[in-house]
């Protein structure tokens, strides 16, 4: 159990082992930096792919004693490993033909290095001291929830409303359209904040399970896997926190990947058993990696390539983009839409894409340091704000790491915090314990 006392000898052994893994992290970091800076022209992406996988696995192992960090970096690790397999090793060979030229361009090579650099910097920022602090702050029972039936019911009703009325995607033969309704994404915040105020109420627990089930099933029927997984992660952190272990994560992750890829094939109209077997044979072991990750990786390349196409002042655009994080994105500040005018872009781009567009390698370094600092701040310490922020960051990692950093800085850093502090104000005025 997480609260078990350690002897002095056990503690010293664990510290030595943690320091050893830290040294390995530094070695991978330095090797990666050498590759990025010294090998400027090579298009052999196998070495950085290996480094990306190694840094991801070492980070997961180092975070294994902190359930929330383990879950966060397990998802990030799977995204990284999928990208390494499909984009670094297979070079996008399972993607559409129109992507190949750009993948093999200078922008493709630059983005592969940027993505690796981002992970290396975040990994090296997880120091042994930080991990020990995070482990000491573990709340085994997640005893941070509040009692307020008014807020619990309000967010339950909002989540149910979204489930019933707001899904805009669709599945069918060649007719899938990815859900892009912002309110459907915000339902994840409704679940996370609403459950926070259910206290220990069994009634609300099962009501939220029921509405969450509707949300997940409707997402899967519509082919929107990421929305379904986000909801699953909310409930995993809240209700199955103490069961988050490395071995179980491996089993559940593998099962989830298989289900997700089967859904993808059904979504892409491979509705027959023969179609699924053909995909299995064609992709072999690569079937266990996410095609969505590869698509988002390509989108990131289009954003980096957009540097060569954009005729305006990127500094001016950067400040307008920063303002849009608070006021909302416009056509002028939607980098994805702007880049898609020059190259086909289905959306996404992975976390470092915007930073690479605005500042090149220096921008990627700045973005990685910002992400590392956010993780260090949020995942150490206690209190309901940090706990529920951890839940939201974990649940929405598919959005802010896989699709766009805008989700982290606007949806979570701005909008989530507004919702949270308004709720705290309301709960201080309206005191109403949850039903049991």
N, C-alpha and C positions, 0 to 999 in steps of 0.2 A: 504494500500500500504506500501511497505517496507520503503519508505522515510518519512512516517508520523511522525510529531513531537509529543513527549510525554510530558505531564505535569510532574512536579516534583513528585506528588503523584502517578501517573501511573507508572513512572519509579521506584519509591521505591517499589510499590506493585509487579512489575514484578521481581525486584531483590530479594525480599523476596521469591517469588514463585520459582525462579531459585535456590536460596540457599536451599530451602526445598527439591527440586528434587535432588540437590547435596548431601544432607544428606541421602536421600533414596539410591542414588548411592553408597555412602560409606557403608551403612548398607548392601546392597546386596554384595558389594565387600568383606567385612569382613566375612559375612556368607559363601560366596563361598570359601574364603581362609581357613576358619575353616573346611569346608567339605573336601577340597582337602588335607589338612595336617593331620587332626585328624582321618578321616575315611579311613584308609589305605586299608582295605581288603574287604569292602562291595561291592557287585556287583549290588546294587540297584541304578539304574541311574535316578530314578524319581526326587529326590531332586536336583541334578545338572541340570537336564533338566528344571525344574521349574526356577531355578536361571538363566539359560541361556536365557530363554524366558523373564523373568522379567527384566534382565539387558538390553536386546535388546529393549524392549518396552519403558523402561525409557529413554534410550539413544535417541530413535526416538522422544519422546515427548520433550526432552531437546533441540533437534536440530531443532525443528519445525519452528523457526523464521529465520533460515538460509537455503535458498532453496537448495544450493549445498550440504550442510551437511545432510539435510533432505533426499535428494535423495540417497546419498551415504549410509547412515545408514539404510534407508528403504530396500535397496537391501541386505546389510549385515544382517539386522534383519530378513529378509525373509529366508536367507540361514541358520541363526542360529535356527530360529523357526522350519524350515523343519527338520533340524538335530535333534532337541529336540524331535519332534513328531515321526520321523521314526527310529532314532537311540537310543535315550535315553528311550523313552516310549515304542515304539513297538519293540525295540531291534533288528532292522534289519529283522523283520519277513517277510517282503515283498521282501527281497533280495534273491539272489541265495543261495542254501543250503551250498555250499562250504565256504560261509563267516561266518557261524554261530559259528563254533569252535573258530575262531580267534576273533570274536566279543566278545565272552564270556571269553576270556583269560585275563591274567594280562595286556597285551599290549592294549587290547581293553578298559579296565578300565582306564589305564594310559592316553590313548589318549583322552578319554571323559573328563577327568579332565584337560588335557592340553588345549583342545579347549575352555572349560569354562574359565580357567585362562586367556587365551589370551583376550577374550572379556571383562572380568572384569577389566583387567589392562587398556585396551584402553578406556573403559567407564570412569574410574576414572580419566584419564588424560584430559578429556574434562571438565575442570574446569569452573565455572561461569565466571571468568575473561576472559578466552579464548573465550567462546561463546558470551560474550558481545562485545569483539573485532571483532569477525567474523561478528556479526550482524551489527556493525557500519561500516564495510567495504563493505557491500552489494552494488553492482552496479545494480540498478533496471532494467536497460535496457541492461545490459551486454555491455556497451559502451567501449569495449576494442579492437574491431577488427580493422585490418589495411587494407589499400587499396593497392593491388598489383596484377593486373590481370595476370601477368606472372606466379607468384607462385600459384595463385588460379587455373589457367588453368592447370598447371603442375600436381598438386595433384589431380585435377579432372580426368585428363587423366590416372594417375597412378591407381586411385581407379577403374576406368572403366576397365582398363586392367586386374586388379586382378579379378573383377567380371566376366569377360568373360573367362579368361583362367586358373585361379588358384584354383578353388574349386575342392577338391579331394574326398569329401565324397559322399555318395550315399544312397538312400532310396529304400526300396523294401522288398519283403517277405524274412525276415531273412538275408538280404544282406546289412544292414546299416553298414557303416564304418565311424566313427567320423572323421571330418576334422582335420588333423594335419599339414596342410601346413602353415609354419610360415608367408609367405607372405600374406596369407588370413587374418591372425590376424593383420598384419601391415597395412592392408587397413583401420583399425580403426584410426590409426595415420594419414593416408593420409586424411581421412575425417576431423579429428579434426584440423590438421594444415592447410589444404586447406581452410576450412571455415573461419579460423582466418584471412586470407588475402583477403576475399571477400568484406570486408567493409560493406556497406549498399546496395550492388548491388542486385537488384531483379533478374536480369538475372542469375547470378551465384547461387543465392539462389534456384531458381527452377531447375537449372541444377544439383546442388548437391542433391536436393530432388529426382530427377529422378534417378540418379546413386545410391543413397542410397536405393531407392525403389527396384532397380534391385538386389542390394546386399542382402537386407533383404529377398526378395521373393526367391532368389536362395538358400539362407541359409535354409529357412524353407522347401523348396521343398527337399533339401538334408537332412533334419532332424537335422541340426546344429542350435539348438535354441539359444545357448549362443552367437554365432556370430551375429545372427539377433538382439538379445536384446542389444548387445553392440552398434550396429549401431543406433538402436532406441534411446538409451540414449544420444548419441552424438547430435542428432537433438533435443531431448527434452531440453537439457541444453542450446543449442545455440538459439533455436527459440521459446521455450515455457517456458522460465525461470520464467517469472512472474506468470505463472499458477501453479507452483509447490507449492501445499498446502497439509496439512496433510490429509484432507478429500478426496481430489481428488487422492492422492497417494494410499489410501486404495482401492478406487473403481478400479482404473487402474491396481493396482497390482493384485487384485483378478481376474480381467478379463484376465490379462496376464498369470497368473498361470493356469487358466482353459484352455486357448488356448495352452499353452506350454505342458500341460499334455496330452491333446488330440493328439497333434502332436507326443508326445512320444509313445502313444499307436499305432498310425498309423505307426510310425517308427518301432515299434516292431511287426508289421504285424497283429495287431488287427484291420483289415481294415473294419470289419463289424460293424453295429450298435449294434448287439448282443454282440460283443466283448467289445465294449465300456461300455455297460450297465453292463456286468459281472464285468468289472474292477471297475466300480462305486460301485457296491454292495459289492465286495470283500474288497475294501479298505475303503469304507465309507468316512468319513470326511478326512481321510489321503490322498484322491485323490488330495486335494488342496495343498499338499506339494510336493516338488521336489524329484523324484527318483534319479536325477543326484547328488543332495547333498548327499544322502545316499551312493551312489556309491563312491563319492569322500571321504566321511568320512571313509569308509572301506579301501580305498587306503592309507589314512593316518595311519590307524592301521598297515598295512603291512610295512610301513616305520618305525614305532616305533618297530615293531617286528624284523625288519632287524638289529636292534642293537644287538640282540642275535645271529645273523647269520654271521655278518660281522667279518672277521678274520683279517682285516688290521688295520691300525692306523687311527682312526676317526679324530684326530687332523690334520694329514697330508692330509686326504681327504677333510677336511673343507677348508684348504687353497687352495687346487686345485679347489674346488667348487667356492670359492670366485673369483679366477682368471678366471674361466669359465664364470662368469657374464659379463666379458669384452670381452673375446676371443671367447666365444661360448662353448656350452656343448659338451663334448666328451663321448664316451662309459664309460670311467673311472669315469666321474663326474656326470653321469646321474643317480641320486639316484632312480628314479622311475624304470628305467630299471634294475638296480642292485637288488632292492628289489623284482622285479617280478620274479627273478630266484628262489626264495624260496616260494613265495605265489602269486597266481593269482592276477594281479594288472592291472586294466584297465586304469590307469593314474589318475592324480589328487592327492589329499592329503590334501586340505585345507591349509590356510596360515601357521599355527604353526607346520606343520608336519616336515619340514626340521630342524627347530630349535629344536624340540624335539629329532630328531635323533642325531643331533650333540652335544646337551648339556643337554638333559633331561629337567626337570622342570626349571632349571636355564636358559637353552637355550630358552625355551618358554617365560620366563619373559623378557629376552633380546630382543627377536623378537617383543613382544608386545610393549615394551617401544619404540623400533625403529619405529614401525608403528604409535604409538601415537604421537611421535615427528614429523614424516613426515606429518601427518594429521594436527597437530597444526601449522606447518610452512606453508604448502601449502594453507590451508583454512582460513588463516588470512592475511590481507594485500591486496594490489591491484597491478595492472600492468598486462600487457598482458601475461607474462610468468606464473604468478600464476593462472590467469584465465584459460588459455588453459591447464595447468597442472591439474587443477581441473576437467576440461572436460574429459581429458584422464584417470585420476584416477577413475572417476565415470563410464565412459564407459567401462573400462576394469576390473572393480571390479569382474566380473564373472571369469576372468582369474586369477588375482593375489590373490583373497581371496578364491575362490572356488576350483581352480585347482592347482596353484603353486605360491609360493612367488617369483619365478624366474622372472615372468612377471613384478612384481613391480620393482625389482632391476636391471634387465637387459633391458627389453623392454621399461620401462618408465624412470627409473633413468638414464640409460646410452644412449640407442639408441634414445629415443624420444628427449632428450636434445641435442644430436648431430644434429638431424634433425632440431630442433627449432633454434638453434644458427647459423647453416649454413644458414637457411632461413633469419634470421635477417641480417646476413652479406650480403646476396644477395639483400635483399630489400633496404639496405642502398646504394648499388651500382646501382641497376636497379630500378629506381622509375617510376612506371607505375600504374596509378589509375585504379581501376576496372571499367568495363563497367556498365552502370546503367540499 
